[in-house]
């Protein structure tokens, strides 16, 4: 296969390693989560002229919370912290930078930097920052109140919906890894096959936020590192 053909193949999406039942559960969760978020906003704020009860970036947050809840980007602190940072940064840049497009670019860049610093990387927060800058006169009129509503209330309500929904459907959220007792060491490292990895992934009830090829490569390197460690231990004893 030529390099060009291989490059073209890289654009073909990998198969989704998730059972149809789990895909349906994710979709239903997003529906309930967004509807619940809108209902909470309507209850506490009521209808407000020219002000949406839902911030558009929360749709992307819902994809993470219900579609890939095991992702580090979908955990409670990244959701709340990231969205609030994006809102504060976006409003500040809108005030301080006269050129809207430049303000939007700076807002996203600063949001990314701050999310790394505060360990709350959440991609939709970049959209929150842009919304604060380019959202129009209604958003600009809110000023820093935009941080509280719609962003703050929407984020908290969506998180509450995700916590309840995942609990009721038997799903682990917030996500934490299950540490199993390691099998007995028989002095040899058994290598796995790609078919073994695919079989395990099909049995899982959540998508792992990592490419399967990358996951396979990491596991192979771990097995090789374990084997080297055992060899070094045996030669040094």
Beta strands, then each sheet from edge to edge (+ up, - down):
end
